[in-house]
Amino acid sequence: MLQLHYSRRTLRFNFPARTSRGALTEHVAWYLHLTDTQRPGLVGLGEAAPLAGLSPDHRPDFEPQLVALCAAFNRAALPAEVAAETALELVTSEWPALRFGLETALLDLHHGGERVLFDNAFSRGEAGVPINGLIWMGDAAFMRAQIRKKLTEGYSCLKLKIGSLDFATELQLLAEIRAEAGPEELTLRVDANGAFSPAEALGKLEQLARFDLHSIEQPIRAGQWAAMADICRHSPVSVALDEELIGVTDPTQQVALLGETQPAYIILKPTLVGGMAAALEWWQLAEEHGISWWLTSALESNIGLNAISQLAGEYALPDFPQGLGTGQLYHNNLAAPLQIRQGHLHFDPLGAWQLPAPGQLQ
C-alpha cells in the first residue's frame, strides 16, 4: 500500500526576485514523499511550491490542506497498481500546485524512485534542453550585468522581464543587446507580466517591434479577453499568454479563451495550471487552434524543475528554447544533477541528489 508524507524547505533567492507583484526574497517549497510498503526504500518525490501573487493555492490554509491530503491518501490505502488512476481525485483543481506535486511523486515512484519520470534523451543524459537566459527586473545596471553574463555563457535566447523601469530605459537596454547580437545570432523574448494598459499596449508594441523580438508574454493583465484578442490581432510582436491561463480549468472556458484571443503562443507552467497532465491538455487544445507553446518553471526548486525539464524532453520541440533557467536563483536549492552548459539544461541520471527527509520543516 502507498503512504504519503511531506516536508518543507524555505528557499532563499541570491537576489530579490522582482516580479510584477513585488520583490520576493524567499519561496516555500513543499515536498510530497510517496512510499510503497511492498517496495521498502523507494521514494517518489514531488514538489508543490505555490507562487506568491500568482498561484491560486498560495493561501494561509495550504499546509492544512496538505495535511488533510496526506491523511485522506493514507486512509485510502491505495495499492500501487491503481494509485495513478485514483489518487489525483483527492485533489481538486483549486489546488494546482498540490496536483503537480502528487502527480510527480506518483510518476517518480512508478519509475523506481530515481527522479527519472520519462525515458527520453534528456533523462538518459544524451541531450540537453535549450533554454532562454532569464534577465530579472531591476535597475538598469543590474539588468545590464545580467545580460552581459548570459551572452558570455553562450545563450542563444534571452528573456527580459520588462515593465518595472522607465520604458525608454527598457528600449535602450534592448538596443544595447541588439548592438551586441542581431536576430540571426540571438532570439529575444520579453515578458511584461501585464504591465501595459490596453490603451497603451499597441503603441508600446510598435516601439518594441524594431528589435526583432520573438514574442511578448502577457502584455496586459489577465482577464481582459476582448482587449487581449484585439492586441493579438494587431500586435507587430507575437503575443504569448501566461497568467491568462491560471485558474481557467473548465475545458469549455479553455476553448473559449483560445478561440477568442488566438495568441501566437501559450506558456505552460505545471505548478500554476494544475500539473503535467493539465499542461498537456492545454497543449493539445493549443495545437487544435494553431497555437504554439513552451514550458516554463515557476520558481520551483530543483525537484520541480527536474520534473518540468523531463516533460520538456518528452514533448517539446528539440530546438525550441524552454523557460527552465531558474535553478540557479537560490543559494540553498537542493543539490541536483542538473547543469546548464551553453544555453542548454542537462541531466545526469547517475548524478547525486540532495533529498529532503519526510517531516523535515526548514
N, C-alpha and C positions, 0 to 999 in steps of 0.2 A: 504494500500500500504506500501511497505517496504522502509525504508530510511537507508542510510549508512553514518556514520561519523567515525572519527578516533581520536586517542590521541597517545601520545608518552611518553616513560619513558626511561631514561638512567640508566641502571643497572650497579652497580659498584661491582667488584669482591672483596672478602675478602682477596685475594692474587692474584698476577699476574697469569693469566691462560696461562701457556706456551704451545704453540702448535708448530707444525712444521712450521707455518707461522710467528712465533714470539710470544712475550708476549702481552696478552690482559689485560688491566686494567678496561675496561668498554665495554658494549654491549648495543646497542639501540634496544628496542622493540617497535613496533607499534601495537596498538590495534584497531581492527575494531569493531565498535559499530553498531549493526543492530537492528532497531526498526520496529514495525508494527503499523500503525495508528489505526488498529482495535483492538489492544491489548495494550492500554497505560500502561506504567510502566514496561513492559517486555523488556529485552535487551539480544540479543545474542552477545556474546563476542568471538572474535577470535584474535590470535596473529600472527603477521608477523614480524619475527626477523631475517633477513638475516645475516649470519655469515661472518665476515671479512675473506678474503682469501679463502673461500670455496663456499659460496653461489653465484650462477650466478647473482642474483639480488642485491648483495651488491655493489651498484653503486651510484654515486652522484645524479642521477635522480630518486632515489627510491621514495622520498617524492612527487615530481611532478607526478610520475606515480600513487601513491596512491590518490592524489588529483583528478587526472583525472578519476580513477576508481570510486571514490565516486560520482563525477559529472555524469558519464555515468550511474551508477547504479540508481541514483535518478531520472535522466531524463526518464529512462525506466519505472518507476512507476510500479514495478512488484508486483502482488498480491502474498501473501504467498504461495498459493497452486501451483504456477508454478515456484517459485524462485529457488528451489533446482535444477530444470532441466535446467534453462536458465542462472542463474547468473554467473556461472563459465565460460561461454562462453565469458565474458567480460575480462577475464584474460588469456593471452597466457602462454604456458609452459616456456617462457622466464622469468617468474616471479614466481618461485615455492613457495617462502615464502608468497607472496600475495595470491596465490591459497590456501595454507594451512590455512591462516588466515580467508579468506572468507568462505571456506568450514566449518571451525569450528564454525564461527559465525552463519551460516545457521543451522547447526545441533543444536547448543545451543538454538537458538530461537524456532526451531521446537519442542524441548523437554521442553519448558517452561521457558527458560532463567535462569536456576539454575546451570549452569555449569555441568550438568549431560547429557552426549552425548549418552551414551549407557546404557541399563538396563542389568547389569550383576552383578556378586558377588562383583567385585571391587567397582563399583559405588554405590552399596547398602551398602557398608561398611562391608560386610560379609567376605571378604578375601582380603589379600594383594597380590601384585605382587612381586615376588622375583626379586631382582636387584643385579647387580655387584657393589661392592665398588670401586669407581674410584680413582686411585692414579695418581696425576698430575705430569708432568715433573718438575724437579727442581734439586737442588744439592742432594747428597746422604743423607745428614742429614735430609733435608726436606722430601724426599721420605720415609725414614725410619720412621719418626714421623707419617706420614700419614698411613703407613702400620700397625704400632702398634695400632693406633687409630681404624682403621677399624676392625682389628682382635678382639679387645676388645669389639667392638659394635656388634659382632656376625654375621658378614658376612660369608657366605659360598662360595662366589665367589668374587675374586678381579680382577680388570683390571688395568694393569700398562701401562702407556704411556712410550715407550722407544724410543731411537734414539737421545736423547739430551745429554746424558752423554757418557763418555768413555764406550765402550761395555763391557770391563772387569768389570767395576763397576756395570753395569746393571746385569751382570751374578752373581756377588756377592750378589746383592740385592735379586735376585730370589733364590739363595742358602740359604740366611738367612730366607726367607719366608718358604721354604720347610723344613728347620730345625725346624721351629715352627709348621708347619701343613703339613702333607702329602696329596697326591692327593685324598685319601678317605675322608679327612676332608674338604679340601679347593680346589675349582676349580680356576685355574689361567688362565687369558686371558692377552695377550699383544697386544698393538696397536703401530705399527711402524710409522704410518702416512706417509708411502712412504719413510722412511729414508734410506733404503738399496738400493744399486745399484743392477741391475740384476746380475752382475758378482759375487757379494759377498753374495747375499741373501741366497743361499742354504747352503753355508758354515756356515753362522750365524745361520740358522735354525737348522742345525745339532747340534750346541752347545746348542741352546735353548731347544732342544727336551729332554735333560736329566732331565728337571724339570717337565715333565709330564704336559705340557701345554694343555689347552682345544683348543686354537686357537691363531692365529696371524692375526690381521687386517692389511690389505693394506701394505704388506712388501716392495713393490716398488711403485714408483709414478704411478698415474693413466695414462691410455692412451697407455700403452705398452702391448697390449693384448697377443702377441706371447710370450713375456718373462714371463708374468703372468701365461699363460697357462702352460709353462714349469715348473714354480715353483709349481703350484697347483698339477701337476702330480707327482713331485718328492719330495715334502717337507715332512719331517717326522712330521711336525706340521700342523694341519688342517688350511687352509687359508680361511679368510673371506674378501670379497670385501666390501669396504666402499666408499671412494672417487671415486672409479671406476664407481659408478652408477650415479654420479652427472652430469647432463646435457644430459644424454642418455635418451631421451624422445620418440624417434621413436620406435614403437613396434618391427619393423624388426631388428633394431640395438640392442635392448634389448635381443632379442632371439639370435642374433649373438654373443653378449658378453658372455652370459651364456653358450652358446653352445661351444664356443672356449675355454674359460678359465676353466669351470667346477670346481668352488670353492666348498669347503665343506659348506660354509655359505655365506649369504649376510646380510649386516647391513642396515636396513631401517630407514631413518631419514625423516619424512614427510616434515619438513621445507626445506630440500635440494632436495628432489625428486619430489616435486610438490603436496603435500597434502596426506591425508589419502587414498583416492581412488587410487592415483598413487602408494602409498606404497603397497596397496593390489594387484594391478596389478603385481608389481614386485614379490610379494609373490606367486601368482598363477603361474607365469612363472617359478619361482624357484622350486616349487613343481613338475612341469611338467618335470624338469631336474634332479630331485632327490636331490635338494639343500635345506638345512635348512636355517633358518633366525631368526633374532631377531630384536626388535625395540630399537632405541636409540634416546634420545633427543639431540638437537644441541644447548645447552646453552640457551634455551628459559627461560622466567620467568615462574612463576607457572601457568599462564593461558595456555600456550602452553604445558607445562609439564603435566598438568592435562589431556588435550585432548589426548596426546600420551599414557598416562598411561591407560586411559579408553579404547583406541583402543587395547592396550595390553590385558586388562581384557576381551575384547571381542574375540580376535583371537589367542593370544599367548598360547603356551603350559603352563599349570598352574605351573609346577615345573622348568621351564627353565628361568634362570635369564635374565632380560632385562637391557638395559643401561639407567636407569631412575633416577640416583642418583645425578642430577645436581642442585636440588632446593636449596641446602644449600650453593651454591657458592657465592651468592650475599648478601651484608649487607643491601640492600634496595629492596629486592624482594617484590612483592605484597604478603601480608599475605594470606594464603590459608589453607583449612582443609586437607592438605597433611602431612603425618608424616611417618618417617622411623623408624621401630622397628625390631630389629633382622634381618637385611638384607632384609626386605620387605617394600615396599611402600604401605601405607594405605590411604584411602579416607573416610572422614566423611561427608555423604550427608547432615547432619544437621549443619555442622560447618560453621563458619563465613568466608567471603571473604573480602579482601580489594580490591575494584574495582576502576579503573581509570574512570575519568569523560570525556565525549566527549569533544574534543577540548583542553584537558589538555596536555601541552607540557612541560615535565620535563627533 
